């Protein structure tokens, strides 16, 4: 595998790499990997680009899984079997709109920064490379053991700093040490084409139309990707736009398919050919599904991408256009070595000709398009083709012209040998493919329906020309040896020419007819097939051609090959010879598919976590004081990831002592993105929900708060995915509950939080479906979504249904399918409902999480389910968890099976390993068991002494707990002395309780968070058991200066034209608004500053900065804080530092100082942009 300034060479042969992106992890069905690869190969793709998702394979440090739907060995074997090259892209960072950009979620708890030379980070990236490289190395073309031809290092890494270059070199050295011998490549737009960390080829990464699919007729002009092409390296695209992603609440992927449509492929991909590209990798060829919690927060379940092969595995019209170009790049070898060729202008300035020529063969390629590539007009022209000995004005036939429809391009090939002495002077018909088949040269050429066509061939003597199927006029010029054919592109016209070397068969097609052709290459030579929905494969043995593929309702087929007989999907096909000597026959077609209605639904409520008596004794206590993700604004750390809960829903239950001053609670939650959600209960009473990130205050209804007693606040949150990591720490944005403050409480009643997410945390209970497969709803932890879970005691239900109970409930049914055998049928589930209903749902099929549905947001309503997950010939369990957000409009709409396509096919799909419900594995803790409640003061001063009491209770109707003992654990430096009775084992009968008491003294310097844990041991039913309760004790809380007393004294810049973002927004108490420095017109440069008048002299000790919530734009990185008595004299900064890129509140603390004014100066932005933003600023008073 080598390269030069023209192209890659494989075994010394120049090769045009026509590649497409495919993500195996977005298709949880091994045999359907083969389906996608076969469809790519059938469309002329000779290479597949593949990301390898670290997080998909690793649930915990040092733990890796490459089995089942993660078996990349099998995937690479499939590619080798098909003869399709692989461009391996293992990261370690991949972006790809996946959770954390491909970083495993556990990584957030290990390192603060990634993509650097920090040894702590490299330890883990090396670990991943070791795991994936050993597999990739086994499948390299250079070893003769596979088809891996390139290895991409990192991804879209545009940092050229010395540390970044050293980091890149480390990854490259590691790959080589791991046995990677193929070229090392990149998609960094040339950042690493030279210098330290230089790659063999650092390629183009281009998305010229962007990602707004709401107006699919809007185009930008074509780019010139050759603008900074380095010498000695081929011009290649590692990623070029093959579709676009969509967002929650977006227009939907059908609109993206319209934006990046077959016209886009025709114009933009041919433009790349025009400027000399000899490798194009299209992102995506097949998009797939963000099943489970695979995707990042901004994107919904579908990752269809508007790709050539849709998420449903159906073929988009763009597929056919990709095939036309792909076949051309593979058939016309001179395309792999060309130089720019000067051209004369066409006779119509609206149409331009960009030409290239092969310096060895003289073959020319004239790429025609509109000068304004966005134009929608139909225009005609003539062009000049100079072949040295003779120049042509094309076309020559009077009254004809070259016609381009709007948003169309055409490649005119000149001076090209179609085989043995069949020299093509030029053709205004585009070449789809050509080959020598059985001693005859065959070429398929095409043009728009009913357009003029002209082909000129050169012969030494006048040839014989016959045609069928259309009108062809032939003109022989004995002086030049030119045979000119003129015709119109209608259907298929067959022209046979003899008199040169091999006989030549020209198949003149209109574009629609050309798209019905397929080509495969066998050991006996090339094969052309016309007809069928899809040609998957071809092989030849003993004069019989064995074809495999798919048919729909039309079974007609025509085959050009050397074979005398034909089989289709293993069965003989009766054929006859056509006048051209090819075989024609009829293939079996697809049977009708009838789908059953989904009935016999069962319904069950869950969310017992919302009730005060729920047994959460096995949950983790939130008692951490530091986080690798970001600096928490309050303690203890509440971030779900810090406790090993990285996917889906996480429940929080907080206990606090209430008093008559406490009127509500303000909670900050972070799901991230438009699909954010959280719900809150106090002592079992529903307080409400939020569908936005950030702060929301919930008032306590009268009579719900228990004054002087224990209160339980329950919060259900959802993590919609982690941020991508464009910088070095972006993926660490926090998730879950991030801050909690009691309204009216001066901070003397801390909340002790317990939390529970996905069962097993970083040790998944279900290792088959893996670490991204499920979340922490009660039903998920209890296995309700699994096949075999007993629903006999659930309530019968009919859909659509309504429900007024807030929280989560489940609907489940079983459906038996008996789809036609020998048929590839693509099915999914579709939910239809009134978007005013405020609920969201998680869709499980046979235990696989195949959809996140947000009824009020959309746009996705239909969820494809791949065969392998779905059993097309057996029973299927469908379970849907519905989260009623408002307590009024819950329930579930109409749910039905949807057929996307069905074809008689050779594809065979085995069922996944679908683990069923296992009662022993999924049993939940009994709510009826002894419990302990610890009572301690909420706050303590240094050296303060107090009494701690633990009350052990046994529920009524339960047997007694015997040999009951209790112990109290405290942090180092604390003194704990049990009172005499606490050391004596006791017996506690059902319906009664016992109390244990300790004298406790705090140290001279207690920590910010001090967990005190009472652990009780006892014997019940002959078994020794342990229960515990932990409470947090904190120092007296900080006090903030009310925003109402502050005002903005000065801001160096504010944006009030492009958006309403004045500086006063930092004091409005609304995290959804923000101050933004000027960006409309000319952006105001760094540094930026804002000065606040504190309303008088105050002794202050910290400035709190809440970044903009909806975007990283303008988030402050480097900062300085100043104070002043008069707003004029500021002196030296009282605090300096660097904040991380997070939406969580951050702080700058300093030695207490008396000030009338405070000044925040932004020196840099997290991405190096010239803007500054701030949602809120608060100032802390010194205690």
Secondary structure, 3 states (H helix, E strand, C coil): CEECCCCEEECCEEECEEEEEECHHHCCCHHHHHHHHHHHHHCCCCEEEEECCHHHHCCECCECCCCHHHCHHHHHHHHHHHCCEEEEECCCCCCCCEHHHHCCHHHHHCCCCCCCCCHHHHHHHHHHHHHHHHHHHHCEHHHCCCCEEEEECCCCCCCCCHHHHHHHHHHHHHHHHCCCCCEEEECCCCCCCCCCCCCCEECEEECCCCCCCCCCCCCCCCCCCCCCCCCCCCCEEEEEECCCCCCCCCCCHHHHHHHCCHHHHHHHHHHHHHCCCCEEEEEEEECCECCCCCECCCCCCECCCCCCECCCCCECHHHHHHHHHHHHHHHCHHHHCCEEECCCCCCCCCEEEEEEECCCCCCEEEEEEECCCCCCCCEEECEEEECCCCEEEECCCCCCCEEECCCCCEEEEEEEECCCCCEEEEECCEEEEEEEECCEEEEEEEECCCCEEEEEEECCCCCEEEEECCCEEEEEECCCCEEEEEEECCCEEEEEEECCCCEEEEEEEEHHHHCCEEEEEECCEEEEEEECCEEEEEEEECCEEEEEEEECCCCEEEEECCCCEEEECCEEECEEECCCCCEEEECCCCCCCCCCCCCCEEEEECCHHHCCCCCCCCCEECCCCCCCCCCCCCCCCCCHHHHCCCCEEEEEEEEEEECCCCCEEEEEEECCCCCCCEEEEECCEEEEEECCCEEEEEECCCCCCCECCEEEEEEEEEECCCCCCCCCCHHHCCCEEEEEEEECCCCCCCCEEEEECCCCCCCCCCCCCCCCCCCCCHHHHCCCCCCCCCCCCCEEECCCEEECCCEEEEEEEEEECCCCCCEEEEEEEEEECCCCCCEEEEEEECCEEEEEEECCCCCCCEEEECECCECCCCEEEEEEEEEECCCCCEEECEEEEEEEEEEEECCCCCCCCCCCCCHHHHCCCCCCCCEEEEECCCECCCCCEEEEEEEEECCCCCCCEEEEEEEEECCCCCEEEECHHHHCCEEECCCCEEEEEEEEECCCCCCCCEEEEEEEEEEECCEEEEEEEEEEEECCCCEECCHHHCEEEEECCCECCCCCECHHHHHCCCCCCCEECCCCCCCCCCCEEEEEEEEEEEEEEEEEEECCCCCCCCCECEEEEEEECCCCCCCCCCEEEECCCCCCCEEEEEEEEEEEEEEEEECCECCCCCCCEECEEEEEECC
